[in-house]
Amino acid sequence: MSDDTTRPGNDASVLPLRGCRVLDFGWAVAAPTVGLALADMGAEVLRVESRERLDGLRLGESMARPRLAGHDPAPDVEMEMHPLFHIVNRAKLGITVNIRKPEGVALVRRMARLCDVVIENFSPGVLDRVGLGYRDLRRERPDVIMLSMSSMGQSGPLRDVTTYAPTIASLVGLHGLIGYPDRLLGMAAGGFADANAGLMGVFAVLASLRYRQRTGQGQYIDMSQGEATAVLMGEALMDNVMNKRAQRPAGNARPGMAPYGVYPCKGNDQWVSIAVKTQAEWEALCRAVGNPEWTREVVFADAYSRKRNSDALDERLGEWTRQHTPEEATERLQAHGVAAAPVLDIGQVYRHP
């Protein structure tokens, strides 16, 4: 039986960041995601925490419950039970240090001398006030790279705003695009801003490491999680700048494609996703649904006409999908080369062949 670590690509000695050491002050999701990606690339990541203020993810569903300084959490608080904490902090080493005490600060400075990269996502000024800001750590290691991932940047009128991922997405307009033309839903499930900022942070650190490799100089990266999230809306931002038009929620619609959306199927709350872009795909869909008379109507003759009459088209297509289960509709459409898939819930994803 072979050892899996001997397979090509699993040898830590060939990972690109082997020999790189990272000091990770990250908490919650955004900055720890950066440390996780760097660890997966071979870096040694040292996660710094304080027992005076635990990472909220450690407390699972009780993360909002306060912890009094010098006291352990209440007995009914289950520690280490949130899977997301383990997802974003695997592959890391860990140490607890009280950076409110001089000896704790001195210890972190000694650690910083041995680290190539420092990551943090505290509010602006937190590390500066205890003597662990970029200027302080640069004295310990002149070529250090430091990534600060505050909510809205280290300067400006929103410098001190308190946020989580959903509020960042709201501030930069992302949630203003979610919903239907007649109904703003306002918020998407999940921390898009956290995950996206983490990916942006990874690229920023890698670019800085390459820069240091070429020049011998470190860098300070002032990264706004809000700005990192705003780039998800490139088309909407350009539309506003160039055309003075503020985009509004459009449901499942997509410019240049019709039909495009999810359609009701046989059963209780069962749906199929269908997307058609080219004329050839439209003709394939017509064949898949049996070439009924409505597919030959002039209002559906070309892509422009189908888009202008998308509501009527969705209604007609929905009449066909309601006669089939999501799997039946998918099989029929896919057999004709049409992009279609059942809308699965999490349990169905787990059981799906």
N, C-alpha and C positions, 0 to 999 in steps of 0.2 A: 504494500500500500504506500503510495507516494505521499510526501508531505506537501500540502497545498502551497506552502510558502515558497516552494522551489519552482513554481510555475512562472513563466515569463510575465513580467509586470507586477509580481507580488514581492519582489526583492526590494527591501527598503533602501538598499545601497544605490539603486538607480532612480529613486524618486527625486524630482527636480529641486525640492527644498531641503534635501538632506544636509544637515550641518547648520541649518538656520534655527534660531531659537526665538520664541515669541513670548512676550509677557502680556497676558490676556486679563484685563480688568473688566471684561464684558459681563453684563448681566442681562436678564430677560432673553431676548432672541437675536436682535440685530447684530451686535458686536460678537457674541459667541458663535454666530454663524461664520463669521470671518475666520476666527480661530480654528473652527472645525475644518473648513476647507484647506487652510494652510497645513493643519495636521495631516490631512489626507494626502497632501503633496509631499509629506516627509518631514515637515518642521517639528521641532520639539516645542510644544505649547504648554506654558506654565500658567495655570489659571489662579488668579489671586482673588480671594474672598475675605470677608470679615464676619466673624461670629456676632458682631454687634448689629449687623444688618444683613440678614440672609437674602440671597437671591430669591425673589418671589416664586420662581418656578419650582424651587425645592419644596414649597409648601403645597403643591398640587392645587386642588380646588379651594384650599384655605389660604391662597396666596395674598388675599386682601387683608387677612387678619394681622394686626400689628404685633411686633415682638418687642417687649420691653428690654432695654439695654441691661445686660447682666443677668438676664433670666432666660431659661430655656422656654421654647414654645409650650403652649398648653398641652397636656397629655393627649387630648383628642385630635391634635393636629398630626396628621400622618406625613412624615418627611419622605422625600425621595420618591414620591408616588406619581409624579407627573411625567409621562413618557417623553414630553417635549424637552424636559431638562436633560434627560439622558441622550436624546438625539443630538442636541446642539453642543453637548459637552463630552461626548465620547472621545477617546484617543488623546485626552489631555492629562497632564499631571496637575495636581492641585495643592494649594497651600493657603492657610488662613493667617492673615496679618491684620493687626489693628493699626491702620494708617493714621489714626488720630493721636497716636503716641509717638514720641520722637524715635524710640528704638525701632518701632515698626517702619517708620519712614526710612530710617538708616538701612534697615534690612532690604527694603524694596530697591533702594538706590544701588546697593551692592549687587542685587540680582540684575538690575538694568545694565550694569557694566558688561554682563555676559549675554545680553539679548540684542538681537538685530532689529526687532520690531516690537512696538508697544501699541496695544489696542485698548480703547476705552469708549464707552458711550454714556458717561455721566453728563449731568447738566454742565454748561460752560462754567469754568472757574473752580470746579470741585477739586481737581487734582492740583491746580495752581495754589489754592489756599493752604494745602498741607505740604507744599514743597515738592510735588511730584509732577509738575507740568512739564511741557516740552523743554523749556529753557533749563529747568533743573536737571532733567534726565540727560540733556545734551552735554552738561558739564561732566557727567559720569561717562558718557560715550558720545563723542562728537558726531559720529556718523549714524546715530540711531534714527530709525524711521518711526514716526508716531502717527497713528490714525485716530482722530477724534470724531466720533459719530453722534453729534448732538442732534436734537430734533430739527432745529431750523438754522443751524450754523452757529459759529462762535461770536458773531456780531449781528447787528441789525435790530429792528424793533421787536422781533419775535424771539430774540436770543434766549430769553428766560421762560418761554412758554412751556407748560407741562403737557405732555402728550403720551399717548400710546399709539400703536400702529393705526387703529381706526381714525383717531383724531388727526393724525398726519395726513391720511388719505383725504379727509374732509377738508383740511386747510388748503391743500393744493388743487382741489377741484375734482378729484377722481370720483368721489361719491356723488357729485353733481351730474355724472354721466350714467349712473346706474338706475335702471328702472324702465318704464314704458312712457310713450309720449304723453299720456294723460295721468301718469302716476310716478312720482319720484320715490324710489325705494330708499335711497339715501345711504345705505351701508352694505358692503359685501362681507360675507363671513370670512374669517381668516385674516392673518396679519400680513397682507400683501406688502405694506411699507417695510416691515421688518425683514422679510425674506429678500425683497428687492434691494434694500440698502445693504444687506449682507453681501450679496453678489457684487454690487458696485464697489464695496469696500475691498473685496478680494482683488479685483482688477486694479484698484488704486495701489494696494500694497505691492502687488507683483510689478507694476510699472515703476514704483519707487525703488524696489530691489534691483531692477534692471538699470535704472538711472544711477544708483549707487555703485553698481558693478562697473559702469563706464566712467564715472567721475570721482568716485570715492566719497561723495557727499550724501548725507542723509536728507530727509525731508519731513516737514510737518504737513499732514493732510487734514484740512478743515473740511469735513464732509457733512453736508446738511442732508438728513434723511428725507426732508421735504423735497429738496431739489432732486434727489435720486428717484423719488416717487413721481415727480412731475414729468419726467422723461417718458413715462408710460403713456402719456397723452400727447405725444408729438404732433399728430395730425390735428387734434382739437386746438392745441396752442397755436399752431401755424395758421389754422383757419381763422382764429380770432385776430391774429396780428395782420394777416394779409387781406382778409375779407370783412373784418369787423363783425364777425358772426360768432356768437356764443353757442356752441353745440349743446343740445339737450338730450336727455335719455331717448334712446331709439329702440328699446326692447331688444329683440334678437336680430334686428335688421342689420345688414351690412351693405355699404355702398357697392354697387356693381354686381350684386348677386341676388337672384330671386328664382326659385324659392330658396329661402335660407332661414332655418329656425328649427324648433321642435314641434312635433305635430301629435295630436291625441290619437291613441290606439285603443283597441279592444281591451277591456278590463278597467280596474279602478286606478286612476292616476297613472296610467301607462303611456309612455311617450317614445317617439322615435325622432332622431336628429337627421335632417336632410339638408344638403348644401349643393347647389348647382351654380356653376360659373359660366361655362361655355355653351354655345349653341348645340354642340355635339352631346354634351351632358344632358341638356334639356330634351333633346330628341330621344336619348336613352331612357330618361325618366318617363316620357310619354309611352314608350314601348312597355316599360315595366308595369305601368298602371293600366295597360290594355288599350291605349289609344282612344279614350272616350272622346265624345264630341267636343267637350269643352277645351281639350288641348289644342284644337284647331281654330279656336276663336282668334280673331285678329288682334285682340287686346293682349294676347300671349305670344304673338308671332315672333318677337325678337327680345333681346335682353332689355332694351330700353323700355319697351311696352310692358314687359313683365314686371320691371321694377316700379313703373308708374302705377301699375294695378296690382301691387303685391298683396294687398288685403284680400281682394277677390280671389287671387291665385291661392293664397293660404287657405281660404275657406273651401275651395274646390279640392285641393290636395288633402285637406283634413277629412273630407267626406270619404276619400279612399282609405286613408290610414286607419280610420275608425273601424273599418271592416276587418282589420288584421291585428294580431299581437305585434309588439315591437320586434320580436325575432322574425316573424313571418314577413313583415314589411322590409326589414333589413335584408333578409335573404333574397327577396325578390329584387330589390333595388340594386344590391351589390352584384347580383348575377348579370345585370345590365350595365355595370360599370359606374353606378351612381354612388357618390359618397353618402353613406347612411350608416347609422348605428343606434342600437337601443340605448335609452337613457337609463343607466343602471344606478341603483342605490348601492351603498357600501357593502351590504350583505350580498347583493347580486354580483358585485365585482369579485368578492372572495370566492363565490361558487362558480363563476363563469368559466367555461372550458378554455 
